[in-house]
Amino acid sequence: MSLSLDLGGRLCAGGRAKASPLLDDDFFWRVLDLDSVQEIVHVLAESEPYGGFFEDLDLKNLGRADVEEIVYVIPFLEAERFFLHFRGPSLKLLQAFRDRWIMDFIKRLLRRMRSRHTDRAYLRRLARHFPRAPYPLADLAEAQTFTEVSRLLLSTPLGAKTASLVAQLEDPSMQLFPVEMALDRNLFSVILQICRTLGGRMGRRLLDFFGTEADLANLSWIRRGRRYFAMDAAELTGMLLPGGRRISSRELSDLVQASSEEALWRLLQRSPYRALFGELEAQEELAMERGKQRWLREEALRLYHSGVPGLQSVIALLFLRRFETFDIITLVEDVRYGFDRRQGALFLCRPLIPGGEIRWPS
């Protein structure tokens, strides 16, 4: 009995994902001992799977920003390498992972345009990473106004609603944060619909995984939207990600309508994610983000090691690779700011110091 092309492709891709090297704790402790960006570059150039991305580059002349740019894009380029193994909804889900980078590109473009410090050469270089993506990245890199960006986005998968929201940024009083939320919400809605189309046990596993991501993003957005952007309950509610796993609509409503920062914090401490909010230090923004990333990384590890190799193995690998790249970029930043070994470990998604025994550095 021969395997169908779809099943054979999924098993082959899942096997590749399971065989892909993931960095271990020893690698990160080793990098924590390094004193310069160039030392980190040489360690990366000798590692799998990062070494291939540094071939033919002048390692001695790579600066911090160059290294961060190379490392950040790796999980999304890795996603494209799995495209040939899948068809239909499975392929669309991998393309949606790649499109997370596209959303980040658009956010960077919008932020730089708003700040009036647009580095066109930098944006052109980024746009060349994904020449086959269904977005006019090269044209977006040259756009001079938010109206022009809006026009270019109109014919993309983002559609008229998001394009209209971008056009409103011509008004200097319009905040960027709701636009960034809309970009993420649009893509996340596509991801959920694809997972529902997949159906079966694999579809349910992926819906659970992405539901956790939605919950964690929503908790962060509620806090940031209230604390830094004075968004009201109605505005926040309309921008939250759908498909949450553990937080009900009623609980979300209570969170967005909390009467004060202290009241919001008490609700967070009673939520299904209370473990993230048990310590006073978690009220600091970086600590909260670290906690979110660690929670989702643990979910990705469970997904990676569960069941028969297949699409879920690939998705889990790509998320784990993304957390690796977050940590590598953090370590490059640690060198820049002169953090010591123990302080640097505290900032990682990877829990090198279980429980975070020392307080977040001020």
VOPAGU-2260 file (C-alpha; in pm, 1 decimal, decimal comma):
REM VOPAGU-2260
SITE   aa  ch    i         X         Y         Z
SITE  MET   A    0       0,0       0,0       0,0
SITE  SER   A    1     153,7     331,0    -108,5
SITE  LEU   A    2     129,0     653,1      88,5
SITE  SER   A    3     -72,7     940,4     -56,1
SITE  LEU   A    4     131,1    1241,0    -166,1
SITE  ASP   A    5     -19,2    1449,4     115,0
SITE  LEU   A    6      49,0    1192,9     388,2
SITE  GLY   A    7     393,5    1114,8     250,6
SITE  GLY   A    8     477,2    1484,9     238,8
SITE  ARG   A    9     358,1    1541,8     596,0
SITE  LEU   A   10     558,3    1246,1     728,6
SITE  CYS   A   11     869,1    1351,8     537,1
SITE  ALA   A   12     840,4    1711,8     659,2
SITE  GLY   A   13     766,9    1598,1    1014,8
SITE  GLY   A   14    1071,2    1372,5    1006,3
SITE  ARG   A   15    1285,6    1661,6     883,2
SITE  ALA   A   16    1149,7    1881,0    1162,2
SITE  LYS   A   17    1224,6    1617,2    1426,8
SITE  ALA   A   18    1577,2    1578,2    1290,8
SITE  SER   A   19    1646,5    1951,8    1276,9
SITE  PRO   A   20    1906,8    2055,6    1535,4
SITE  LEU   A   21    1785,1    2275,7    1819,3
SITE  LEU   A   22    2034,1    2466,6    2030,1
SITE  ASP   A   23    2084,6    2331,3    2381,7
SITE  ASP   A   24    2143,3    2506,0    2715,3
SITE  ASP   A   25    2520,6    2457,3    2689,5
SITE  PHE   A   26    2526,7    2666,6    2371,9
SITE  PHE   A   27    2360,4    2959,5    2548,4
SITE  TRP   A   28    2583,1    2935,6    2857,1
SITE  ARG   A   29    2879,5    2938,4    2620,6
SITE  VAL   A   30    2755,2    3252,3    2442,5
SITE  LEU   A   31    2687,2    3418,6    2778,5
SITE  ASP   A   32    3061,9    3398,7    2842,9
SITE  LEU   A   33    3151,2    3591,0    2525,4
SITE  ASP   A   34    3252,5    3955,1    2530,0
SITE  SER   A   35    3190,1    4082,9    2176,5
SITE  VAL   A   36    2949,8    4062,2    1885,1
SITE  GLN   A   37    3228,1    3918,5    1667,5
SITE  GLU   A   38    3279,1    3629,9    1912,1
SITE  ILE   A   39    2907,0    3553,3    1899,5
SITE  VAL   A   40    2913,3    3566,3    1519,0
SITE  HIS   A   41    3191,8    3307,4    1500,8
SITE  VAL   A   42    3006,9    3072,1    1737,1
SITE  LEU   A   43    2690,2    3106,1    1526,3
SITE  ALA   A   44    2885,4    3049,4    1205,2
SITE  GLU   A   45    3004,1    2713,9    1344,0
SITE  SER   A   46    2658,3    2600,3    1460,8
SITE  GLU   A   47    2361,3    2428,6    1302,1
SITE  PRO   A   48    2135,0    2550,9    1154,1
SITE  TYR   A   49    2273,7    2905,4    1173,7
SITE  GLY   A   50    2611,5    2848,1    1010,7
SITE  GLY   A   51    2472,1    2830,5     657,4
SITE  PHE   A   52    2328,0    3179,6     685,7
SITE  PHE   A   53    2670,9    3327,2     761,1
SITE  GLU   A   54    2854,9    3162,0     472,0
SITE  ASP   A   55    3030,3    3398,1     230,1
SITE  LEU   A   56    2992,3    3691,6     470,6
SITE  ASP   A   57    3277,1    3900,9     608,0
SITE  LEU   A   58    3229,0    3798,7     970,2
SITE  LYS   A   59    3479,7    4051,3    1105,2
SITE  ASN   A   60    3278,8    4342,8     968,8
SITE  LEU   A   61    2931,6    4234,8    1078,9
SITE  GLY   A   62    2786,9    4480,3    1327,7
SITE  ARG   A   63    2517,4    4425,7    1588,1
SITE  ALA   A   64    2234,0    4533,8    1357,3
SITE  ASP   A   65    2362,4    4306,9    1077,0
SITE  VAL   A   66    2369,1    4003,0    1305,7
SITE  GLU   A   67    2023,4    4072,6    1443,0
SITE  GLU   A   68    1879,9    4110,0    1092,7
SITE  ILE   A   69    2031,4    3779,4     975,0
SITE  VAL   A   70    1925,8    3585,1    1283,2
SITE  TYR   A   71    1573,4    3727,2    1303,4
SITE  VAL   A   72    1475,2    3616,2     953,8
SITE  ILE   A   73    1604,0    3256,2     983,8
SITE  PRO   A   74    1282,9    3087,9    1115,4
SITE  PHE   A   75    1080,7    3241,9     833,3
SITE  LEU   A   76    1329,2    3135,4     566,4
SITE  GLU   A   77    1325,3    2790,2     726,3
SITE  ALA   A   78     946,5    2785,1     690,5
SITE  GLU   A   79     978,2    2839,1     314,4
SITE  ARG   A   80    1203,5    2533,8     290,4
SITE  PHE   A   81     913,3    2318,5     410,7
SITE  PHE   A   82     667,2    2455,1     151,3
SITE  LEU   A   83     745,4    2185,0    -105,2
SITE  HIS   A   84     624,3    1910,4     131,3
SITE  PHE   A   85     269,6    2042,4     170,1
SITE  ARG   A   86     -37,3    2136,9     -27,7
SITE  GLY   A   87    -375,7    2293,3      46,3
SITE  PRO   A   88    -448,4    2422,0     398,9
SITE  SER   A   89    -122,0    2279,4     539,0
SITE  LEU   A   90      80,5    2485,7     292,1
SITE  LYS   A   91    -132,3    2792,2     368,1
SITE  LEU   A   92     -57,4    2754,2     739,2
SITE  LEU   A   93     317,9    2753,3     672,8
SITE  GLN   A   94     277,1    3054,3     445,7
SITE  ALA   A   95      91,3    3228,1     727,1
SITE  PHE   A   96     390,5    3166,3     954,7
SITE  ARG   A   97     614,6    3325,4     690,1
SITE  ASP   A   98     369,4    3616,2     673,7
SITE  ARG   A   99     436,8    3695,3    1039,5
SITE  TRP   A  100     766,1    3836,1     914,4
SITE  ILE   A  101     574,8    4036,0     651,5
SITE  MET   A  102     360,6    4191,1     925,8
SITE  ASP   A  103     677,3    4279,6    1118,8
SITE  PHE   A  104     821,6    4436,7     802,6
SITE  ILE   A  105     509,5    4650,9     759,7
SITE  LYS   A  106     520,5    4754,0    1127,2
SITE  ARG   A  107     886,3    4857,1    1094,6
SITE  LEU   A  108     801,5    5057,3     783,8
SITE  LEU   A  109     512,3    5236,0     956,1
SITE  ARG   A  110     715,8    5311,7    1270,0
SITE  ARG   A  111    1002,9    5454,8    1067,3
SITE  MET   A  112     768,4    5664,6     856,4
SITE  ARG   A  113     600,3    5800,1    1168,5
SITE  SER   A  114     938,2    5883,0    1324,9
SITE  ARG   A  115    1058,8    6042,6     996,4
SITE  HIS   A  116    1377,7    5834,6    1013,0
SITE  THR   A  117    1308,1    5598,2     723,7
SITE  ASP   A  118    1620,5    5410,1     614,2
SITE  ARG   A  119    1532,9    5310,8     259,1
SITE  ALA   A  120    1847,2    5101,3     206,2
SITE  TYR   A  121    1764,1    4898,1     517,9
SITE  LEU   A  122    1404,6    4841,6     405,6
SITE  ARG   A  123    1514,0    4743,9      53,6
SITE  ARG   A  124    1753,8    4489,5     201,3
SITE  LEU   A  125    1478,1    4340,5     416,0
SITE  ALA   A  126    1238,8    4326,3     121,4
SITE  ARG   A  127    1478,6    4105,3     -73,7
SITE  HIS   A  128    1442,5    3821,9     178,3
SITE  PHE   A  129    1102,8    3711,1      42,0
SITE  PRO   A  130    1072,5    3793,3    -328,2
SITE  ARG   A  131     786,3    3543,4    -380,1
SITE  ALA   A  132     560,7    3661,2     -97,0
SITE  PRO   A  133     216,4    3793,2    -206,7
SITE  TYR   A  134     303,8    4144,3     -89,2
SITE  PRO   A  135     476,2    4421,9    -290,8
SITE  LEU   A  136     762,9    4449,2     -43,7
SITE  ALA   A  137    1000,1    4627,5    -281,7
SITE  ASP   A  138     734,7    4891,0    -357,5
SITE  LEU   A  139     644,8    4925,4      10,9
SITE  ALA   A  140    1011,4    4993,4      88,2
SITE  GLU   A  141     992,6    5297,2    -143,8
SITE  ALA   A  142     653,6    5430,9     -24,7
SITE  GLN   A  143     670,5    5794,2      88,5
SITE  THR   A  144     329,5    5838,4     253,4
SITE  PHE   A  145      85,0    5634,1     457,3
SITE  THR   A  146    -166,9    5681,4     176,1
SITE  GLU   A  147      75,6    5517,8     -66,3
SITE  VAL   A  148     132,4    5227,5     175,3
SITE  SER   A  149    -245,4    5191,7     207,1
SITE  ARG   A  150    -286,9    5178,0    -171,3
SITE  LEU   A  151     -19,6    4907,3    -199,9
SITE  LEU   A  152    -180,8    4696,9      75,7
SITE  LEU   A  153    -526,8    4718,4     -78,8
SITE  SER   A  154    -468,3    4432,3    -324,1
SITE  THR   A  155    -287,2    4209,5     -72,0
SITE  PRO   A  156    -440,7    3949,7     162,9
SITE  LEU   A  157    -476,7    4228,8     422,7
SITE  GLY   A  158    -760,2    4382,2     223,0
SITE  ALA   A  159    -949,2    4709,8     229,7
SITE  LYS   A  160   -1021,1    4733,7     603,9
SITE  THR   A  161    -657,0    4721,1     712,2
SITE  ALA   A  162    -549,8    4942,4     420,6
SITE  SER   A  163    -804,8    5203,5     531,1
SITE  LEU   A  164    -670,8    5193,5     886,3
SITE  VAL   A  165    -315,3    5253,1     758,6
SITE  ALA   A  166    -434,4    5552,6     555,1
SITE  GLN   A  167    -564,5    5711,5     876,6
SITE  LEU   A  168    -204,0    5739,1     998,1
SITE  GLU   A  169    -176,4    6049,7     780,4
SITE  ASP   A  170    -341,7    6212,5    1083,1
SITE  PRO   A  171     -52,9    6264,1    1331,6
SITE  SER   A  172    -291,5    6208,2    1624,1
SITE  MET   A  173    -369,2    5853,4    1507,6
SITE  GLN   A  174    -174,2    5602,4    1719,3
SITE  LEU   A  175      28,0    5320,4    1565,0
SITE  PHE   A  176     -60,2    5059,4    1827,8
SITE  PRO   A  177    -417,8    4990,9    1702,4
SITE  VAL   A  178    -287,0    4954,7    1346,6
SITE  GLU   A  179     -24,2    4703,3    1460,4
SITE  MET   A  180    -293,6    4511,2    1649,3
SITE  ALA   A  181    -509,5    4506,9    1335,1
SITE  LEU   A  182    -223,9    4359,8    1128,5
SITE  ASP   A  183    -177,3    4078,8    1379,8
SITE  ARG   A  184    -550,6    4019,0    1419,1
SITE  ASN   A  185    -600,7    3989,1    1043,4
SITE  LEU   A  186    -326,4    3728,7    1008,1
SITE  PHE   A  187    -433,8    3542,0    1320,0
SITE  SER   A  188    -791,1    3512,7    1190,7
SITE  VAL   A  189    -651,2    3349,5     876,3
SITE  ILE   A  190    -446,6    3105,7    1088,3
SITE  LEU   A  191    -749,1    3000,7    1293,0
SITE  GLN   A  192    -960,3    2944,3     983,4
SITE  ILE   A  193    -688,8    2724,7     831,4
SITE  CYS   A  194    -664,4    2515,7    1152,5
SITE  ARG   A  195   -1042,5    2465,8    1149,2
SITE  THR   A  196   -1020,6    2356,1     785,9
SITE  LEU   A  197    -751,6    2101,1     877,1
SITE  GLY   A  198    -986,2    1939,9    1129,3
SITE  GLY   A  199    -915,7    1614,0    1307,7
SITE  ARG   A  200    -675,4    1562,6    1592,4
SITE  MET   A  201    -400,3    1768,3    1428,9
SITE  GLY   A  202    -633,7    2062,8    1370,0
SITE  ARG   A  203    -747,8    2051,0    1734,1
SITE  ARG   A  204    -388,1    2040,9    1861,4
SITE  LEU   A  205    -295,2    2340,5    1650,9
SITE  LEU   A  206    -608,6    2531,4    1755,5
SITE  ASP   A  207    -514,1    2470,2    2119,6
SITE  PHE   A  208    -159,8    2591,6    2057,1
SITE  PHE   A  209    -262,4    2905,6    1871,2
SITE  GLY   A  210    -539,8    2960,6    2126,8
SITE  THR   A  211    -274,0    2982,9    2397,6
SITE  GLU   A  212     -82,8    3232,7    2184,4
SITE  ALA   A  213    -401,5    3438,7    2144,2
SITE  ASP   A  214    -465,3    3438,3    2520,3
SITE  LEU   A  215    -112,8    3556,0    2600,7
SITE  ALA   A  216    -115,4    3824,0    2331,1
SITE  ASN   A  217    -452,9    3953,0    2451,2
SITE  LEU   A  218    -335,9    3981,3    2812,7
SITE  SER   A  219     -36,0    4180,7    2697,0
SITE  TRP   A  220    -242,4    4401,5    2465,3
SITE  ILE   A  221    -499,1    4479,7    2733,0
SITE  ARG   A  222    -230,7    4588,6    2974,9
SITE  ARG   A  223     -32,8    4789,0    2719,1
SITE  GLY   A  224    -342,3    4939,5    2557,8
SITE  ARG   A  225    -469,9    5066,1    2891,6
SITE  ARG   A  226    -135,6    5160,8    3044,5
SITE  TYR   A  227      39,5    5334,6    2755,4
SITE  PHE   A  228    -227,2    5426,2    2497,9
SITE  ALA   A  229    -536,0    5508,8    2709,8
SITE  MET   A  230    -753,9    5281,1    2495,1
SITE  ASP   A  231   -1108,0    5242,4    2622,2
SITE  ALA   A  232   -1285,5    4910,9    2674,7
SITE  ALA   A  233   -1479,8    4917,0    2347,7
SITE  GLU   A  234   -1172,7    4999,1    2138,0
SITE  LEU   A  235    -964,6    4728,7    2306,8
SITE  THR   A  236   -1235,7    4464,4    2280,8
SITE  GLY   A  237   -1268,1    4519,0    1907,0
SITE  MET   A  238    -894,7    4468,6    1849,8
SITE  LEU   A  239    -827,1    4153,5    2056,5
SITE  LEU   A  240    -727,6    3826,8    1890,0
SITE  PRO   A  241   -1002,4    3567,6    1842,1
SITE  GLY   A  242    -971,9    3199,9    1928,2
SITE  GLY   A  243    -844,5    3218,0    2286,4
SITE  ARG   A  244    -809,6    2884,3    2463,8
SITE  ARG   A  245    -849,6    2941,6    2837,2
SITE  ILE   A  246    -991,8    3292,8    2879,2
SITE  SER   A  247   -1365,1    3336,3    2821,2
SITE  SER   A  248   -1533,5    3636,9    2662,0
SITE  ARG   A  249   -1668,5    3734,5    3006,0
SITE  GLU   A  250   -1318,7    3726,6    3157,5
SITE  LEU   A  251   -1183,3    3939,6    2871,5
SITE  SER   A  252   -1464,2    4187,2    2926,5
SITE  ASP   A  253   -1379,5    4210,9    3297,3
SITE  LEU   A  254   -1012,9    4271,0    3212,7
SITE  VAL   A  255   -1069,6    4550,9    2962,4
SITE  GLN   A  256   -1316,7    4720,1    3200,3
SITE  ALA   A  257   -1103,5    4695,8    3514,0
SITE  SER   A  258   -1131,0    5017,8    3710,5
SITE  SER   A  259    -758,3    5068,2    3769,4
SITE  GLU   A  260    -411,1    4922,5    3708,3
SITE  GLU   A  261    -429,0    4755,3    4049,7
SITE  ALA   A  262    -771,3    4605,3    3976,2
SITE  LEU   A  263    -644,2    4475,9    3640,7
SITE  TRP   A  264    -345,4    4316,9    3810,9
SITE  ARG   A  265    -568,9    4139,7    4064,4
SITE  LEU   A  266    -777,4    3996,7    3780,0
SITE  LEU   A  267    -463,5    3879,8    3599,9
SITE  GLN   A  268    -351,4    3704,1    3917,4
SITE  ARG   A  269    -682,1    3511,4    3919,9
SITE  SER   A  270    -670,2    3423,9    3548,7
SITE  PRO   A  271    -580,3    3079,6    3404,3
SITE  TYR   A  272    -232,6    3228,6    3347,7
SITE  ARG   A  273    -192,4    3336,9    3710,4
SITE  ALA   A  274     154,8    3181,5    3724,1
SITE  LEU   A  275     276,9    3467,7    3504,3
SITE  PHE   A  276     154,8    3730,5    3748,1
SITE  GLY   A  277     237,9    3588,0    4087,7
SITE  GLU   A  278     544,5    3800,5    4158,3
SITE  LEU   A  279     564,7    4178,1    4189,9
SITE  GLU   A  280     860,5    4183,5    3949,6
SITE  ALA   A  281     634,9    4046,9    3673,6
SITE  GLN   A  282     466,8    4388,3    3663,1
SITE  GLU   A  283     771,1    4515,0    3476,6
SITE  GLU   A  284     713,9    4502,0    3100,9
SITE  LEU   A  285    1021,3    4298,2    3006,8
SITE  ALA   A  286     955,0    4043,0    3279,3
SITE  MET   A  287     596,3    3997,7    3161,1
SITE  GLU   A  288     709,1    3949,5    2801,1
SITE  ARG   A  289     970,1    3696,3    2911,6
SITE  GLY   A  290     704,9    3504,6    3103,5
SITE  LYS   A  291     473,8    3496,1    2800,8
SITE  GLN   A  292     748,6    3368,5    2574,6
SITE  ARG   A  293     850,5    3099,2    2821,3
SITE  TRP   A  294     491,6    2977,4    2855,4
SITE  LEU   A  295     443,9    2952,7    2477,7
SITE  ARG   A  296     786,0    2790,8    2435,5
SITE  GLU   A  297     680,6    2514,9    2676,6
SITE  GLU   A  298     361,6    2466,1    2473,9
SITE  ALA   A  299     569,7    2444,2    2154,2
SITE  LEU   A  300     799,6    2185,0    2313,7
SITE  ARG   A  301     499,2    1971,0    2408,7
SITE  LEU   A  302     362,1    1997,5    2056,1
SITE  TYR   A  303     702,7    1916,6    1906,2
SITE  HIS   A  304     737,8    1593,8    2105,1
SITE  SER   A  305     376,6    1474,5    2069,3
SITE  GLY   A  306     223,8    1237,4    1819,1
SITE  VAL   A  307     333,3    1116,4    1478,2
SITE  PRO   A  308     569,8    1353,3    1292,2
SITE  GLY   A  309     372,9    1586,1    1068,6
SITE  LEU   A  310     258,5    1942,2    1018,2
SITE  GLN   A  311     236,6    2007,1    1393,2
SITE  SER   A  312     603,4    1904,7    1426,9
SITE  VAL   A  313     701,9    2163,2    1164,5
SITE  ILE   A  314     495,3    2441,2    1323,7
SITE  ALA   A  315     639,6    2361,0    1667,8
SITE  LEU   A  316     994,8    2358,2    1528,1
SITE  LEU   A  317     945,6    2700,2    1367,0
SITE  PHE   A  318     818,7    2847,3    1693,1
SITE  LEU   A  319    1108,4    2692,6    1886,8
SITE  ARG   A  320    1349,0    2830,5    1628,4
SITE  ARG   A  321    1190,9    3172,1    1668,5
SITE  PHE   A  322    1243,6    3160,4    2044,8
SITE  GLU   A  323    1605,8    3061,5    1981,1
SITE  THR   A  324    1650,8    3366,5    1760,9
SITE  PHE   A  325    1489,0    3590,1    2024,0
SITE  ASP   A  326    1745,4    3462,9    2272,8
SITE  ILE   A  327    2040,8    3502,3    2037,6
SITE  ILE   A  328    1939,4    3862,1    1964,8
SITE  THR   A  329    1899,9    3921,4    2338,5
SITE  LEU   A  330    2253,2    3792,3    2398,8
SITE  VAL   A  331    2388,0    4026,6    2131,4
SITE  GLU   A  332    2211,4    4309,8    2314,0
SITE  ASP   A  333    2354,7    4189,0    2646,6
SITE  VAL   A  334    2706,6    4236,2    2509,2
SITE  ARG   A  335    2608,6    4585,4    2397,4
SITE  TYR   A  336    2482,2    4681,5    2743,8
SITE  GLY   A  337    2751,0    4497,6    2938,7
SITE  PHE   A  338    2522,5    4265,5    3139,0
SITE  ASP   A  339    2695,3    3995,5    3338,6
SITE  ARG   A  340    2636,7    3625,2    3279,9
SITE  ARG   A  341    2358,8    3582,0    3535,8
SITE  GLN   A  342    2174,8    3900,5    3441,9
SITE  GLY   A  343    2188,2    3800,2    3074,2
SITE  ALA   A  344    2035,8    3460,3    3149,2
SITE  LEU   A  345    1734,4    3622,7    3312,4
SITE  PHE   A  346    1628,5    3791,6    2988,3
SITE  LEU   A  347    1603,5    3470,0    2783,5
SITE  CYS   A  348    1293,0    3278,4    2672,3
SITE  ARG   A  349    1488,4    2965,4    2766,4
SITE  PRO   A  350    1474,0    2918,1    3147,5
SITE  LEU   A  351    1845,4    2874,0    3211,7
SITE  ILE   A  352    1786,3    2987,7    3569,7
SITE  PRO   A  353    1470,3    2798,4    3673,8
SITE  GLY   A  354    1221,9    3018,7    3851,8
SITE  GLY   A  355    1435,1    3329,4    3806,9
SITE  GLU   A  356    1587,5    3322,0    4155,0
SITE  ILE   A  357    1719,5    3678,0    4149,3
SITE  ARG   A  358    1511,5    3989,2    4101,0
SITE  TRP   A  359    1479,3    4158,5    3763,5
SITE  PRO   A  360    1769,0    4402,8    3726,6
SITE  SER   A  361    1663,5    4768,3    3746,2
